[in-house]
Amino acid sequence: MIKILKIINNWFRDIALENIDKGFDKPLPMVSSEKITKEETKRKVMELISKAEQLTPKSFEKDLPPMKDFPDIRESHFYENEIWEIGEKIRQLIFEHKRLRKDNSINERIINFCLNRNSKSGRQSFIMLLWYKHNQKYAEKLVSLIDDEYVNGHIIEGLNKLQVQGYCEQVYHYRNDERKWVKKQVNKYLEKYCTQQRL
């Protein structure tokens, strides 16, 4: 069962994101229908970020070997999956109080967490929390992670979501990426912002 869940997580992160435009901003069914206040939601979000921080190793750990039955998919460390799930829980909580998307204290915690590379692919769901135009101020910090193989596709898609230009050279580097959804985002960015530049 654990291996099946890991396969699903990897599939969702690395393949299904090709269709993320259609659903990343929609809630998944919640276990409880009881709505909590904005203040309580913010407190829970902050607690979840702290939990993700606690799960993150103090140092960068080596990758685990590929999965036995899926040689193209590496085994995920337990903390990567748990951190990714925490980010998704935060998304669902904030969906109930959308004004929290513009809460500076929350977004500062999120961007700072994303900058810590030790949590590897777990940060993907956290980066997605910043995929709103009002977070353009974080573009430079996000682009500093574009060389990070665990999140580079999410950074490029994030630039499209944020609608920020000025990163043609960095994005152009991934024009031949093997992942279809990443290549789609690269082409989208280059066509919108980089047609007048020589790369």
C-alpha positions as CSV (number, residue, x, y, z in Angstrom):
1,M,0.0,0.0,0.0
2,I,2.8,2.4,0.9
3,K,4.5,1.8,-2.5
4,I,1.2,2.4,-4.3
5,L,0.8,5.8,-2.5
6,K,4.3,6.8,-3.4
7,I,3.6,5.9,-7.0
8,I,0.5,8.0,-7.0
9,N,2.3,10.9,-5.3
10,N,5.1,10.9,-7.8
11,W,2.7,10.5,-10.7
12,F,0.7,13.5,-9.5
13,R,3.8,15.7,-9.0
14,D,5.7,14.8,-12.2
15,I,3.0,13.9,-14.7
16,A,-0.6,15.0,-13.7
17,L,0.5,18.6,-13.3
18,E,0.1,18.8,-17.1
19,N,-3.5,19.4,-16.3
20,I,-3.1,21.4,-13.1
21,D,-4.5,24.6,-14.7
22,K,-7.9,22.9,-14.5
23,G,-7.9,22.0,-10.8
24,F,-5.2,23.4,-8.6
25,D,-7.5,26.2,-7.3
26,K,-10.4,23.8,-6.4
27,P,-11.0,22.2,-3.1
28,L,-10.8,18.5,-2.5
29,P,-13.6,16.9,-0.4
30,M,-12.9,17.8,3.3
31,V,-13.4,15.2,6.1
32,S,-15.3,17.7,8.1
33,S,-17.9,20.2,6.8
34,E,-17.6,22.3,9.9
35,K,-16.3,25.8,8.9
36,I,-13.8,27.4,11.2
37,T,-13.1,31.1,11.6
38,K,-10.4,33.0,9.6
39,E,-8.3,33.4,12.7
40,E,-8.5,29.8,13.6
41,T,-7.6,28.8,10.0
42,K,-4.6,31.0,10.1
43,R,-3.4,29.5,13.4
44,K,-3.8,26.0,11.9
45,V,-1.9,27.0,8.8
46,M,1.0,28.3,10.9
47,E,1.0,25.1,12.9
48,L,1.2,23.0,9.7
49,I,4.1,25.1,8.4
50,S,5.9,24.5,11.6
51,K,5.2,20.8,11.3
52,A,6.7,20.8,7.8
53,E,9.7,22.7,9.1
54,Q,10.2,20.1,11.8
55,L,10.0,17.3,9.3
56,T,12.7,18.8,7.1
57,P,16.2,17.3,7.7
58,K,18.9,19.5,9.0
59,S,21.1,18.6,6.1
60,F,20.5,17.6,2.4
61,E,20.1,13.8,2.1
62,K,21.0,11.7,-0.8
63,D,18.3,10.4,-3.1
64,L,16.9,6.9,-2.4
65,P,17.3,4.4,-5.3
66,P,14.7,3.9,-7.9
67,M,11.6,1.9,-7.2
68,K,12.0,-1.7,-8.0
69,D,8.9,-2.0,-10.3
70,F,9.3,1.6,-11.6
71,P,12.9,2.3,-12.5
72,D,12.2,5.8,-13.7
73,I,10.7,6.8,-10.4
74,R,12.9,7.2,-7.4
75,E,11.8,6.3,-3.9
76,S,10.7,9.3,-2.0
77,H,11.9,9.9,1.5
78,F,9.1,9.7,4.0
79,Y,9.4,13.4,4.9
80,E,9.0,14.4,1.2
81,N,5.5,12.8,1.0
82,E,4.4,14.1,4.4
83,I,5.5,17.6,3.7
84,W,3.8,17.5,0.3
85,E,0.6,16.4,2.0
86,I,0.9,19.2,4.5
87,G,1.1,21.8,1.7
88,E,-2.1,20.3,0.2
89,K,-3.8,20.5,3.6
90,I,-2.8,24.2,3.8
91,R,-4.3,24.8,0.3
92,Q,-7.6,23.3,1.4
93,L,-7.7,25.4,4.6
94,I,-6.9,28.6,2.8
95,F,-9.6,27.8,0.1
96,E,-12.2,28.3,2.8
97,H,-10.8,31.8,3.7
98,K,-9.4,33.1,0.4
99,R,-8.3,36.4,1.9
100,L,-5.6,34.5,3.7
101,R,-3.9,34.1,0.3
102,K,-2.8,37.7,0.7
103,D,-1.7,37.3,4.3
104,N,1.9,38.5,4.4
105,S,2.9,36.6,7.5
106,I,1.7,33.3,6.0
107,N,3.3,33.9,2.6
108,E,6.6,34.9,4.2
109,R,6.7,31.6,6.1
110,I,5.8,29.7,2.9
111,I,8.5,31.3,0.7
112,N,11.1,30.9,3.4
113,F,10.2,27.2,3.7
114,C,10.4,26.8,0.0
115,L,14.0,28.2,-0.1
116,N,15.2,25.3,2.2
117,R,16.2,22.7,-0.3
118,N,16.5,19.9,2.3
119,S,12.8,19.0,2.0
120,K,13.3,18.2,-1.7
121,S,10.1,17.4,-3.6
122,G,8.0,18.0,-0.6
123,R,8.1,21.8,-1.3
124,Q,6.2,21.4,-4.6
125,S,2.8,21.8,-2.9
126,F,4.1,24.8,-1.0
127,I,5.4,26.5,-4.1
128,M,1.9,26.1,-5.6
129,L,0.5,28.0,-2.7
130,L,2.2,31.1,-4.1
131,W,0.8,30.8,-7.6
132,Y,-1.2,34.0,-7.5
133,K,-0.4,37.3,-9.2
134,H,-0.3,39.3,-5.9
135,N,2.8,37.2,-5.0
136,Q,4.9,38.7,-7.8
137,K,7.2,40.1,-5.2
138,Y,8.5,36.6,-4.6
139,A,9.4,35.9,-8.2
140,E,13.1,36.5,-7.7
141,K,13.4,34.2,-4.7
142,L,11.4,31.5,-6.6
143,V,13.6,31.8,-9.6
144,S,16.7,31.2,-7.4
145,L,15.3,27.6,-7.2
146,I,15.0,27.1,-11.0
147,D,18.1,24.9,-11.0
148,D,16.6,22.6,-8.3
149,E,15.5,19.4,-10.1
150,Y,12.9,18.7,-7.4
151,V,10.9,21.9,-8.1
152,N,12.1,23.5,-11.3
153,G,8.9,22.7,-13.2
154,H,6.8,24.2,-10.5
155,I,9.0,27.3,-10.6
156,I,8.5,27.7,-14.3
157,E,4.7,27.2,-14.1
158,G,4.7,29.6,-11.2
159,L,6.2,32.3,-13.4
160,N,3.3,31.9,-15.7
161,K,0.8,32.0,-12.9
162,L,2.5,35.1,-11.4
163,Q,2.6,36.7,-14.9
164,V,6.2,38.0,-14.4
165,Q,8.6,38.6,-17.2
166,G,12.4,39.0,-17.2
167,Y,13.5,35.4,-16.8
168,C,13.7,34.3,-20.4
169,E,17.3,33.0,-20.2
170,Q,16.6,30.9,-17.1
171,V,13.4,29.4,-18.5
172,Y,14.9,28.9,-22.0
173,H,17.4,26.4,-20.5
174,Y,14.5,23.9,-20.0
175,R,13.1,24.1,-23.5
176,N,14.0,20.5,-24.1
177,D,12.9,19.1,-20.8
178,E,11.6,15.5,-21.1
179,R,8.5,16.2,-19.0
180,K,5.7,17.2,-21.3
181,W,4.0,19.4,-18.7
182,V,7.2,21.3,-18.0
183,K,8.0,21.8,-21.7
184,K,4.4,23.1,-22.1
185,Q,5.0,25.7,-19.4
186,V,8.4,26.6,-20.9
187,N,6.9,27.2,-24.3
188,K,4.1,29.2,-22.8
189,Y,6.5,31.5,-21.0
190,L,8.8,32.0,-24.0
191,E,6.0,32.7,-26.4
192,K,4.4,35.3,-24.1
193,Y,7.5,37.1,-22.8
194,C,10.6,36.3,-24.9
195,T,9.7,36.5,-28.6
196,Q,11.7,39.8,-29.0
197,Q,14.9,38.4,-27.4
198,R,17.8,36.5,-28.8
199,L,18.5,33.5,-26.6
